[in-house]
């Protein structure tokens, strides 16, 4: 169903090809996992297969990238889309409407489905991804994980014979991951061909028939050894950097508050982890700490300032928030300039670029980087400001194990030097590494949890049955 042979992709003004001699096959009824370090060309492979390169994104192709026997570069993208659905790494780029049910209907309308058929397929697709309760919600009100499930439902409603999923687990909570992997198995059993690009190999491999390893734009013999992720050593906390007392948040026209009575303290030289299901309010809590959202009740003090009455620009002098989507924080035309803009001097900028493995990419345009590289760039730019408090949302998105270990080592140093760190994550490995204290936001209530053990990380079922 998918056949790639000796595929080369050249982006304009880049000295080396993004893909060089890549080959793979996806037969009917099989799931193929493609793994490899961030920036190795996985997303480029997906863009070439769906025809976005060269039709929508500048690039030169040689070799074969065929979908059901037809070269994707030789027919319109809309024709390939009849047979191949592609879930992008950042689904914000593939939403077109304002409401979840309208988004699922959008593709069906373009495919000319009847109104009766649309109603049935929309309901079934939302049920498949556990998003039936979101049908009437505005997309702008969803968390990243909820939005990802809505876009996946829009693809499933089209019933294409082939699916490509780029980092589908990145923003999903544990239950959503379990549901998605079970769905992938069922779709493959029904005869669909599925290609998955994913860094969490340990989670996807049980659902995959084959794994293809990539490195520097081509197939590798095998993945490099997985590094041991560092675990933050116990610390002696200093003064309070973030204090949240009895905070509440209720959205307009909402039946019940998102959360209420939430209290949390983060001190200097301390790392605190915030977990919770998609839509539980983790990102909202981080935004409130920087004054970007106002709570409906309670008190928030950020580095000694009342976050409810202090302009965010003033709070940002000593606090930094790293968003889930790195594109929302990249403004300049060179990687190096993004970090230099924040740094007090050139030495600081050079140190942060090197710490995040970006020194050799300093001349590149930020938009030309992979998702994982962009994420590390936003971390480097934030740390270059030397904040007292760092608010970090989903640091493992787009990161292979080696890149994630690099990020964690730098964050460890930040905390050991007196920084205060609050991280929202779905990744249990990150929670174990970073969590001096771990909290879970669930059903509007914040509860403290014991740190993860090695046995829980090795046995996903143990994590699923964990009591909080």
C-alpha positions as CSV (number, residue, x, y, z in Angstrom):
1,X,0.0,0.0,0.0
2,X,3.0,2.3,0.7
3,X,6.2,1.7,-1.2
4,X,9.3,4.0,-0.8
5,X,12.4,3.2,-2.7
6,X,15.7,5.1,-2.8
7,X,13.9,8.3,-1.8
8,X,15.9,11.6,-1.7
9,X,14.4,14.9,-0.6
10,X,16.3,18.2,-0.9
11,X,15.1,21.3,0.8
12,X,16.1,24.7,-0.7
13,X,19.3,26.3,0.7
14,X,20.2,23.2,2.7
15,X,23.6,21.7,2.1
16,X,22.5,18.1,2.8
17,X,19.4,16.1,1.8
18,X,16.7,15.6,4.4
19,X,16.2,12.1,3.1
20,X,19.0,10.1,1.3
21,X,18.1,6.7,-0.1
22,X,15.2,5.9,2.2
23,X,13.3,2.7,1.5
24,X,10.4,1.0,3.2
25,X,7.1,-0.9,2.5
26,X,3.8,-0.9,4.3
27,X,1.6,-3.9,3.3
28,X,-2.2,-4.1,3.9
29,X,-3.2,-5.0,7.4
30,X,0.1,-4.1,9.0
31,X,1.4,-1.4,11.3
32,X,4.9,-0.2,10.6
33,X,6.7,1.8,13.3
34,X,9.4,4.3,12.1
35,X,11.7,5.5,14.8
36,X,14.9,7.5,15.0
37,X,16.4,10.6,16.5
38,X,14.7,14.0,16.2
39,X,15.6,15.6,12.9
40,X,16.4,12.3,11.2
41,X,13.7,12.9,8.5
42,X,10.6,11.1,9.8
43,X,8.2,14.0,9.2
44,X,9.8,14.7,5.8
45,X,9.1,11.1,4.8
46,X,5.4,11.6,5.7
47,X,5.2,14.9,3.8
48,X,6.7,13.3,0.7
49,X,4.3,10.4,0.9
50,X,1.2,12.6,1.1
51,X,2.5,14.8,-1.7
52,X,2.8,18.0,0.4
53,X,6.5,17.9,-0.8
54,X,6.8,19.3,-3.5
55,X,3.2,20.5,-4.1
56,X,2.8,22.6,-1.0
57,X,6.3,22.7,0.5
58,X,9.4,23.6,-1.5
59,X,11.6,20.6,-2.1
60,X,13.1,18.4,-4.8
61,X,12.4,14.7,-4.8
62,X,14.2,11.8,-6.5
63,X,13.3,8.1,-6.1
64,X,9.9,6.6,-5.5
65,X,7.2,7.5,-2.9
66,X,4.1,5.6,-4.0
67,X,0.7,5.2,-2.4
68,X,-1.3,2.3,-3.8
69,X,1.1,2.2,-6.8
70,X,0.9,5.9,-7.7
71,X,3.8,8.3,-7.2
72,X,2.5,11.0,-4.8
73,X,4.5,13.7,-6.5
74,X,2.8,13.0,-9.8
75,X,-0.8,13.6,-8.7
76,X,-2.7,16.3,-6.7
77,X,-2.5,16.1,-3.0
78,X,-6.3,15.9,-2.9
79,X,-6.2,12.7,-4.9
80,X,-3.7,11.1,-2.5
81,X,-5.8,12.3,0.4
82,X,-8.6,9.9,-0.8
83,X,-6.4,7.0,0.1
84,X,-4.0,8.3,2.8
85,X,-4.8,10.2,6.0
86,X,-2.0,12.0,7.7
87,X,-2.1,13.1,11.4
88,X,0.5,15.9,11.7
89,X,2.9,16.3,14.6
90,X,1.3,19.7,15.4
91,X,-2.5,19.3,14.7
92,X,-3.0,23.0,15.0
93,X,-1.9,23.2,11.3
94,X,-4.7,20.9,10.1
95,X,-7.8,22.3,11.8
96,X,-10.1,24.4,9.7
97,X,-13.3,25.0,11.7
98,X,-14.3,26.2,15.1
99,X,-16.2,23.3,16.6
100,X,-15.2,19.6,17.1
101,X,-18.2,18.1,15.2
102,X,-17.7,20.6,12.4
103,X,-14.1,19.6,12.1
104,X,-15.0,15.9,11.8
105,X,-17.6,16.9,9.2
106,X,-15.2,19.0,7.2
107,X,-13.4,16.2,5.3
108,X,-16.6,14.3,4.7
109,X,-18.1,17.4,3.1
110,X,-15.1,17.7,0.8
111,X,-15.5,14.0,0.0
112,X,-19.2,14.6,-0.9
113,X,-20.7,12.3,1.8
114,X,-24.4,12.5,2.3
115,X,-25.9,14.2,5.3
116,X,-27.2,10.9,6.7
117,X,-23.9,9.1,6.3
118,X,-22.0,12.1,7.8
119,X,-24.1,12.0,11.0
120,X,-23.4,8.3,11.5
121,X,-19.7,8.5,10.7
122,X,-19.1,11.6,12.8
123,X,-20.6,9.9,15.9
124,X,-18.7,6.6,15.3
125,X,-15.3,8.4,14.8
126,X,-15.6,10.5,17.9
127,X,-16.6,7.4,19.9
128,X,-13.6,5.5,18.6
129,X,-11.2,8.1,20.0
130,X,-13.1,8.7,23.2
131,X,-14.1,12.2,22.2
132,X,-17.9,11.9,21.9
133,X,-18.2,14.3,24.9
134,X,-16.3,16.9,23.0
135,X,-18.6,17.1,20.0
136,X,-20.1,20.5,20.8
137,X,-16.9,22.1,22.2
138,X,-14.9,24.8,20.5
139,X,-11.5,23.7,19.2
140,X,-9.9,26.7,20.8
141,X,-11.1,25.5,24.3
142,X,-9.5,22.1,24.0
143,X,-6.2,20.9,25.4
144,X,-3.5,19.7,23.0
145,X,-4.4,16.1,23.6
146,X,-8.1,16.7,23.1
147,X,-7.5,18.5,19.9
148,X,-5.3,15.7,18.7
149,X,-8.1,13.2,19.3
150,X,-10.6,15.4,17.4
151,X,-8.3,15.6,14.4
152,X,-7.8,11.8,14.5
153,X,-11.5,11.4,14.5
154,X,-11.8,13.6,11.4
155,X,-9.4,11.2,9.7
156,X,-11.1,8.0,10.8
157,X,-14.4,9.4,9.6
158,X,-13.0,9.4,6.0
159,X,-12.2,5.7,6.2
160,X,-9.1,5.9,4.1
161,X,-7.3,2.6,3.6
162,X,-4.0,4.1,4.8
163,X,-3.1,6.1,7.9
164,X,0.1,8.0,8.8
165,X,0.5,9.2,12.4
166,X,3.3,11.5,13.3
167,X,4.0,11.4,17.1
168,X,0.4,10.4,17.9
169,X,1.1,9.7,21.6
170,X,2.9,13.0,22.3
171,X,0.1,14.9,23.9
172,X,-2.1,11.9,25.1
173,X,-2.7,10.9,28.7
174,X,-2.3,7.2,29.7
175,X,-5.9,6.2,29.1
176,X,-6.0,7.9,25.7
177,X,-2.7,6.2,24.7
178,X,-4.2,2.8,25.7
179,X,-7.3,3.5,23.7
180,X,-5.4,4.7,20.6
181,X,-3.1,1.7,20.6
182,X,-6.0,-0.7,20.9
183,X,-7.7,1.2,18.0
184,X,-4.6,0.9,15.9
185,X,-4.6,-2.9,16.4
186,X,-8.3,-3.1,15.3
187,X,-7.7,-1.0,12.2
188,X,-4.8,-3.1,11.1
189,X,-6.9,-6.3,11.7
190,X,-9.5,-4.7,9.4
191,X,-7.0,-4.4,6.6
192,X,-5.7,-0.9,6.9
193,X,-2.0,-0.1,6.4
194,X,-0.7,2.1,9.2
195,X,2.6,4.0,9.3
196,X,3.6,5.5,12.7
197,X,6.4,7.9,13.4
198,X,7.1,7.8,17.1
199,X,9.8,8.3,19.7
200,X,8.0,6.2,22.4
201,X,9.1,3.0,20.8
202,X,8.4,1.0,24.0
203,X,4.7,1.9,23.8
204,X,4.1,1.4,20.1
205,X,6.2,-1.8,19.4
206,X,3.5,-4.2,20.8
207,X,1.1,-2.9,18.2
208,X,3.5,-2.9,15.3
209,X,4.4,-5.7,13.0
210,X,7.7,-4.1,11.9
211,X,10.0,-1.4,13.1
212,X,12.1,0.7,10.7
213,X,15.0,2.6,12.3
214,X,16.1,5.9,10.7
215,X,19.3,8.0,11.1
216,X,20.4,11.0,9.1
217,X,17.8,10.6,6.5
218,X,18.1,6.9,5.7
219,X,17.5,3.5,7.2
220,X,19.8,2.5,10.1
221,X,20.6,-1.1,11.0
222,X,19.2,-0.5,14.5
223,X,18.4,2.2,17.0
224,X,21.2,3.5,19.2
225,X,21.3,2.3,22.8
226,X,18.7,4.0,24.9
227,X,20.5,6.3,27.4
228,X,19.6,6.2,31.1
229,X,17.5,9.3,31.9
230,X,19.0,11.3,34.8
231,X,16.9,11.6,38.0
232,X,17.1,14.8,39.9
233,X,18.8,14.5,43.3
234,X,17.1,15.6,46.4
235,X,17.5,19.3,47.1
236,X,17.2,21.9,49.9
237,X,14.4,24.1,48.8
238,X,14.9,27.9,49.2
239,X,12.4,30.8,49.1
240,X,9.0,30.4,47.5
241,X,8.9,31.3,43.8
242,X,5.3,30.3,43.1
243,X,2.5,30.1,45.6
244,X,-1.0,29.1,44.6
245,X,-3.7,29.3,47.3
246,X,-7.2,27.9,46.8
247,X,-7.1,28.8,43.0
248,X,-10.3,28.1,41.0
249,X,-11.0,28.3,37.3
250,X,-14.4,28.2,35.6
251,X,-14.8,28.8,31.9
252,X,-17.8,31.0,30.7
253,X,-21.0,29.0,30.2
254,X,-19.3,25.9,31.8
255,X,-21.5,23.6,33.8
256,X,-18.9,23.1,36.5
257,X,-15.5,24.6,37.2
258,X,-12.3,23.3,35.6
259,X,-10.8,23.1,39.1
260,X,-11.3,24.6,42.5
261,X,-9.4,24.9,45.8
262,X,-6.0,24.1,44.1
263,X,-3.0,25.0,46.3
264,X,0.6,24.5,45.3
265,X,4.0,25.9,46.3
266,X,7.3,25.7,44.2
267,X,10.5,26.9,45.9
268,X,13.9,27.8,44.7
269,X,16.1,24.7,44.0
270,X,13.0,22.6,43.7
271,X,11.4,20.7,40.8
272,X,7.7,19.9,40.9
273,X,5.8,17.9,38.3
274,X,2.1,18.3,37.4
275,X,0.2,15.4,35.9
276,X,-3.4,14.9,34.8
277,X,-5.6,13.7,31.9
278,X,-6.1,15.7,28.8
279,X,-8.2,18.8,29.6
280,X,-7.7,18.5,33.4
281,X,-6.3,22.1,33.5
282,X,-2.5,21.7,33.7
283,X,-1.7,24.2,30.9
284,X,-4.3,26.6,32.4
285,X,-2.6,26.4,35.8
286,X,0.8,27.3,34.2
287,X,-0.7,30.2,32.2
288,X,-2.3,31.5,35.4
289,X,1.1,31.5,37.1
290,X,2.4,34.0,34.5
291,X,-0.8,36.1,34.5
292,X,-1.9,35.1,31.0
293,X,-5.2,33.7,32.5
294,X,-7.0,35.1,35.5
295,X,-8.4,32.6,38.1
296,X,-12.0,32.9,39.0
297,X,-10.9,32.7,42.7
298,X,-8.0,32.3,45.0
299,X,-4.5,33.8,45.1
300,X,-1.4,33.4,43.0
301,X,2.0,34.9,43.9
302,X,4.8,34.6,41.3
303,X,8.3,35.6,42.5
304,X,6.7,37.8,45.2
305,X,4.3,39.5,42.8
306,X,0.5,39.2,42.8
307,X,-0.1,37.4,39.4
308,X,-3.7,38.6,39.3
309,X,-2.7,42.3,39.4
310,X,0.7,42.3,37.8
311,X,1.1,42.6,34.0
312,X,2.5,39.4,32.4
313,X,5.3,41.3,30.9
314,X,6.5,42.3,34.4
315,X,6.1,38.8,35.7
316,X,8.1,37.5,32.7
317,X,11.2,39.4,33.8
318,X,11.9,36.7,36.3
319,X,9.7,33.8,35.1
320,X,9.5,32.0,31.8
321,X,6.7,29.8,30.4
322,X,7.5,27.4,27.6
323,X,4.4,26.6,25.6
324,X,3.3,23.1,24.3
325,X,3.7,24.3,20.7
326,X,7.1,25.8,20.1
327,X,6.0,27.6,16.9
328,X,4.1,30.0,19.1
329,X,7.4,31.3,20.6
330,X,9.7,31.5,17.6
331,X,9.8,34.9,15.9
332,X,13.2,35.5,14.3
333,X,14.9,34.2,11.2
334,X,17.9,32.5,12.7
335,X,18.2,29.9,15.5
336,X,21.1,31.7,17.1
337,X,19.2,35.0,17.2
338,X,16.3,33.5,19.1
339,X,18.6,32.7,22.0
340,X,20.7,35.8,21.7
341,X,17.6,37.9,22.0
342,X,17.0,36.6,25.5
343,X,20.6,36.2,26.7
344,X,22.5,38.9,28.6
345,X,25.7,38.2,26.6
346,X,27.1,36.1,23.8
347,X,28.7,33.6,26.2
348,X,25.4,32.8,27.7
349,X,23.7,32.3,24.3
350,X,26.6,30.0,23.1
351,X,26.3,27.9,26.3
352,X,22.6,27.4,26.0
353,X,22.8,26.5,22.3
354,X,25.5,24.0,23.0
355,X,23.6,22.5,26.0
356,X,20.6,21.9,23.8
357,X,22.6,20.4,20.9
358,X,21.8,23.4,18.6
359,X,25.2,25.0,18.1
360,X,25.6,23.6,14.6
361,X,22.1,24.7,13.7
362,X,22.6,28.4,14.8
363,X,22.5,29.6,11.2
364,X,19.2,27.8,10.3
365,X,15.8,29.3,10.2
366,X,13.8,28.1,13.3
367,X,10.9,27.0,11.0
368,X,13.2,24.6,9.2
369,X,13.9,22.6,12.4
370,X,12.1,19.4,13.5
371,X,9.5,19.6,16.2
372,X,12.0,18.3,18.8
373,X,14.7,20.8,17.8
374,X,12.2,23.6,18.0
375,X,11.2,22.5,21.5
376,X,14.9,22.5,22.6
377,X,15.3,25.9,21.0
378,X,12.5,27.4,23.1
379,X,14.0,25.8,26.2
380,X,17.4,27.3,25.4
381,X,15.9,30.8,24.8
382,X,14.0,30.6,28.1
383,X,17.0,29.5,30.1
384,X,19.2,32.2,28.5
385,X,17.0,34.8,30.3
386,X,18.2,33.3,33.6
387,X,14.7,33.1,35.1
388,X,14.1,32.4,38.8
389,X,11.0,30.3,37.9
390,X,10.6,28.1,34.8
391,X,7.1,26.8,33.8
392,X,7.5,24.0,31.3
393,X,4.6,22.3,29.3
394,X,5.3,18.8,27.9
395,X,9.1,18.9,27.5
396,X,9.3,15.4,26.0
397,X,7.3,16.2,22.8
398,X,9.3,15.5,19.7
399,X,12.4,14.3,21.8
400,X,14.2,11.1,21.2
401,X,15.7,9.5,24.3
402,X,19.1,11.1,23.8
403,X,17.7,14.5,23.2
404,X,15.4,14.1,26.2
405,X,18.3,13.1,28.4
406,X,20.1,16.3,27.2
407,X,17.1,18.5,28.2
408,X,16.8,16.8,31.6
409,X,20.5,17.3,32.3
410,X,20.2,21.0,31.6
411,X,17.1,21.4,33.7
412,X,18.8,19.5,36.6
413,X,21.6,22.1,36.5
414,X,19.0,24.9,36.4
415,X,17.4,23.6,39.6
416,X,20.8,22.8,41.3
417,X,21.8,26.4,40.7
418,X,18.7,27.7,42.5
419,X,16.0,27.7,39.8
420,X,12.4,26.7,40.6
421,X,10.8,24.4,38.0
422,X,7.2,23.4,37.5
423,X,6.6,20.9,34.7
424,X,3.3,19.7,33.2
425,X,3.7,16.3,31.5
426,X,2.0,13.0,30.4
427,X,5.4,11.2,30.2
428,X,5.9,9.0,33.3
429,X,9.7,9.0,32.6
430,X,9.8,12.7,32.8
431,X,7.8,12.7,36.0
432,X,10.2,10.3,37.6
433,X,13.3,12.2,36.4
434,X,12.1,15.7,37.4
435,X,9.8,15.1,40.3
436,X,11.1,16.1,43.7
437,X,7.3,16.2,44.2
438,X,4.6,14.9,41.8
439,X,1.0,16.1,41.8
440,X,-2.0,14.9,39.8
441,X,-4.8,17.2,38.8
442,X,-7.9,15.1,38.5
443,X,-11.7,15.9,38.6
444,X,-10.8,19.5,39.6
445,X,-8.7,18.4,42.6
446,X,-4.9,18.5,43.0
447,X,-3.4,15.5,44.9
448,X,0.2,14.8,45.7
449,X,1.5,11.4,44.5
450,X,4.5,9.3,45.3
451,X,7.3,9.4,42.6
452,X,7.3,6.7,40.0
453,X,9.3,3.5,40.6
454,X,11.4,1.6,38.1
455,X,9.0,-1.3,38.1
456,X,6.0,1.0,37.3
457,X,7.9,2.4,34.3
458,X,8.8,-1.1,33.1
459,X,5.2,-2.3,33.4
460,X,2.7,0.1,31.9
461,X,-0.2,-1.8,33.5
462,X,1.2,-1.0,36.9
463,X,1.1,2.7,36.0
464,X,-2.5,2.4,34.7
465,X,-3.7,0.7,37.9
466,X,-1.8,3.2,40.2
467,X,-3.8,4.7,43.0
468,X,-3.5,8.5,43.6
